[in-house]
Amino acid sequence: MKFWKHTLITAFAFLGVCSTVLYTSCEKDSCSDLKCRNGGACADGFCRCQTGYEGTQCETLSATKFVGRFVGHFTCPGSAPAIDTVDIWMKQPPSTVFFVDRGNMADTLSGTVSGTDLFFATTTIGNAKHYTRAEIIANKISVFTESILDTNSGAPIACSFVGFK
């Protein structure tokens, strides 16, 4: 009887230790508590966001950082810097915005946000082509415009706007 008692106690203790080790060694699913929004998917504990969204749970439109009024200066070669204002607002969520240069209302463009960059389609006015791109870091926007005023001669003029919210 004593033999069976020790054997059963040992067996139950062994099963208890094995169960405890097995239970505590299991990895918790790192995605179980993470709720990715706007079509994002969890992988390895991080949300992989759809294009146009960012944030820990894909809760923020990428274009949001560009939306607002930026006051700064516009500079072109051969001319003095001019104080200027640029307004940007959401056109089509999640990543399309309107860009308006208040110093030249003809510069109303529609652009697409990708990360910290804002891209615009090439525009042609008369015999001139305009290439525009913007970048934002914190509350500072830098807009670069290269204009080839005469597409026959190919003489480029590169202008820039640097402004702050």
C-alpha positions in Angstrom: 0.0 0.0 0.0 2.8 2.3 0.9 4.4 1.6 -2.5 1.2 2.6 -4.4 0.8 5.7 -2.3 4.4 7.0 -3.2 4.0 6.0 -6.8 0.7 7.9 -7.1 2.0 10.9 -5.4 5.1 10.9 -7.6 3.0 10.4 -10.7 0.6 13.3 -9.8 3.6 15.5 -8.9 5.2 14.7 -12.2 2.0 15.4 -14.2 1.6 18.7 -12.2 5.1 19.8 -13.0 4.8 18.8 -16.7 1.4 20.6 -17.0 2.9 23.8 -15.4 5.9 23.8 -17.7 3.7 23.2 -20.7 1.3 25.9 -19.8 3.9 28.6 -19.0 6.0 27.8 -22.0 3.2 28.6 -24.5 3.7 31.9 -26.3 0.8 34.3 -26.2 -0.4 35.5 -29.6 1.1 39.0 -30.0 -1.8 40.0 -32.2 -4.6 38.9 -29.9 -4.8 42.3 -28.1 -4.0 44.5 -31.2 -7.0 45.8 -33.2 -5.8 47.0 -36.6 -8.2 49.5 -38.2 -8.9 50.6 -41.8 -8.0 47.3 -43.4 -4.7 46.8 -41.6 -3.5 43.4 -40.7 -1.5 42.3 -37.7 1.9 40.5 -38.2 4.4 39.8 -35.4 2.7 42.1 -33.0 2.6 45.1 -35.4 -0.1 46.4 -37.7 0.7 46.4 -41.4 -1.4 49.3 -42.7 -3.1 49.7 -46.0 -1.8 52.5 -48.3 -2.9 55.8 -47.0 -3.0 54.9 -43.3 -0.4 54.9 -40.5 -0.1 54.7 -36.7 0.2 51.8 -34.2 -3.3 50.6 -35.2 -3.6 52.2 -38.7 -5.9 54.8 -37.1 -4.4 57.9 -38.8 -4.7 59.1 -42.4 -1.2 59.6 -43.8 -2.3 62.8 -45.5 -3.3 64.4 -42.2 0.2 65.6 -41.5 0.1 67.7 -44.7 -3.3 69.3 -44.1 -3.2 72.9 -42.8 -1.7 76.3 -43.5 2.0 76.7 -43.9 3.6 80.2 -43.8 7.1 80.6 -45.1 9.1 82.0 -48.0 9.2 81.2 -51.7 12.6 81.4 -53.4 13.6 81.4 -57.1 17.0 82.0 -58.6 17.6 85.7 -59.5 14.8 87.0 -57.3 14.5 87.9 -53.6 12.7 85.5 -51.3 9.0 86.3 -51.0 6.8 85.7 -48.0 4.1 83.2 -49.1 1.4 80.9 -47.7 0.4 77.4 -48.8 -2.9 75.8 -47.8 -3.4 72.1 -48.1 -6.6 70.3 -47.4 -8.0 66.8 -47.9 -9.5 66.1 -51.3 -10.1 62.3 -51.4 -9.2 60.3 -48.3 -7.0 58.5 -47.6 -4.1 60.1 -49.5 -5.2 62.7 -52.1 -4.9 66.4 -51.1 -5.4 69.9 -52.7 -2.4 72.2 -52.6 -2.9 76.0 -53.1 -0.1 78.5 -53.2 -1.7 81.7 -52.0 1.0 83.8 -53.7 -0.1 82.3 -57.1 -3.6 81.0 -57.1 -3.0 79.4 -60.4 -0.8 77.0 -58.5 -3.7 74.8 -57.3 -2.6 71.2 -57.6 -4.0 67.8 -56.6 -1.3 65.5 -55.1 -0.9 62.1 -53.6 0.7 61.5 -50.2 3.1 58.6 -49.7 4.8 58.5 -46.2 6.4 62.0 -45.7 6.3 62.8 -49.5 3.7 64.6 -51.5 3.7 63.9 -55.3 2.0 65.9 -58.0 1.4 65.1 -61.6 3.6 67.0 -64.2 1.7 70.0 -65.5 2.2 71.7 -68.8 1.1 75.3 -69.4 1.8 76.6 -72.9 5.4 75.6 -73.7 6.4 75.2 -70.0 6.5 72.0 -67.9 6.3 72.1 -64.1 7.5 69.3 -61.8 6.5 69.6 -58.2 7.2 67.5 -55.1 6.8 68.2 -51.4 8.3 66.7 -48.2 7.2 67.2 -44.6 9.2 66.7 -41.5 7.4 67.5 -38.2 5.6 70.8 -38.9 8.0 72.0 -41.7 7.1 71.5 -45.3 9.6 71.9 -48.2 8.1 72.2 -51.7 10.4 71.9 -54.7 9.3 73.0 -58.1 11.3 72.7 -61.3 10.0 74.5 -64.3 11.3 74.1 -67.8 10.0 77.3 -69.2 10.8 76.5 -72.8 10.6 72.8 -73.6 12.5 73.5 -76.9 15.6 75.0 -75.2 15.2 73.0 -72.0 16.3 75.9 -69.7 15.2 74.8 -66.2 14.4 77.0 -63.2 14.2 75.4 -59.8 12.2 77.2 -57.1 11.4 76.2 -53.6 9.0 77.0 -50.7 9.8 76.3 -47.1 7.1 76.9 -44.6 5.9 76.0 -41.1 2.4 75.2 -39.7 
